Every structure is written in C-alpha cells, then in structure tokens.
Amino acid sequence: TGQPRDEVHFGATVKIADGDGKAHRFTIVGDDESDVAAGRISWASPLAKAMIGAKVGDTVMWHRPAGDAEVEIVQVTYPKR
C-alpha cells in the first residue's frame, strides 16, 4: 500500500517554514534528479535526511553550511496516483 501519506518519505513534496516564518517547498528525489534551484533535493541531502519520517507540525533540525536551522513541517503531499 506504500508509505503513510502524512509522513515525509521519498517522493514527497514538503512545505517547511523556517525560523523567520518564510515558507520553502522541496520535493525529495533521487540523486540524479536533484536540482536545488527547482526545489528538488536529493534524498541523501542533509535537509531530506532531517525531514524523512517527520509529520506535519513536527520541527526538524536542518544542518546547513550556513549554520543549523530549525524548520517546521507545514505540509506533506505526494503525486496523485
């Protein structure tokens, strides 16, 4: 039956809010499909690793080169089947 639709896993499009309340949207894809400028991040990236398994309302720590940031999971969607 696949993954829980309310948890972040491979293929999910995730809307997050950073500490400043700014919203960002990322889709978790394979290494060969990643394109950060287009909002597609590798499942192996620090942000994707932090988000996998999280649910809406959870706060996760994003380990970035510019410094760690707490982000909140605002929305999790999957492509329609």
C-alpha atoms as one frame of an Amber mdcrd trajectory, in Angstrom:
protein
   0.000   0.000   0.000   3.003   2.292   0.081   4.116   4.881   2.560   1.986
   6.749   5.078   0.728   9.819   3.204   1.143  12.095   6.236   4.846  11.334
   6.730   7.812  12.612   4.758   9.384   9.928   2.554  10.997   9.657  -0.873
   8.822  11.373  -3.489   7.110  13.721  -1.052   6.756  17.425  -1.690   7.263
  19.137   1.640   6.436  22.709   2.576   8.519  23.965   5.503   8.616  27.194
   7.468  11.950  28.476   8.716  12.582  30.425  11.915  11.677  33.681  10.164
   8.328  32.251   9.084   9.391  32.058   5.428   7.913  29.116   3.526  10.004
  26.855   1.325   8.884  23.884  -0.771  11.062  20.906  -1.656  10.459  17.588
  -3.384  12.605  14.646  -2.287  14.057  12.910  -5.352  16.913  10.623  -6.385
  20.485  11.903  -6.589  20.331  12.107 -10.388  17.141  14.212 -10.329  18.156
  16.774  -7.723  18.031  20.435  -8.713  18.040  22.717  -5.690  17.145  25.779
  -7.783  13.982  23.949  -8.901  13.184  22.791  -5.373  14.180  19.158  -5.955
  16.550  17.849  -3.283  18.335  14.514  -3.091  17.036  12.026  -0.544  20.649
  11.916   0.731  20.845  15.684   1.382  21.004  16.924   4.993  17.559  18.537
   4.739  15.890  15.450   3.281  17.537  13.224   5.896  16.254  15.547   8.636
  12.704  15.529   7.223  12.263  11.821   6.429   9.798  10.264   8.842   8.552
  13.645  10.092   4.886  14.627  10.046   3.042  17.924   9.677   3.626  20.019
  12.776   6.997  18.413  13.558  10.095  20.575  13.889  13.362  19.213  12.497
  16.951  20.460  12.575  18.376  21.361   9.160  22.176  21.122   9.298  23.305
  23.716   6.739  26.743  25.048   5.817  25.484  28.475   6.950  24.537  27.012
  10.330  21.821  24.823  11.764  18.228  25.965  11.472  15.019  24.618  12.945
  12.263  24.254  10.374   8.648  23.213  10.822   6.931  20.725   8.518   3.854
  22.619   7.274   2.524  20.348   4.518   3.316  16.931   3.023   1.915  15.982
  -0.371   2.522  13.160  -2.822   1.821  12.970  -6.539  -1.628  11.652  -7.370
  -1.603   8.018  -8.434
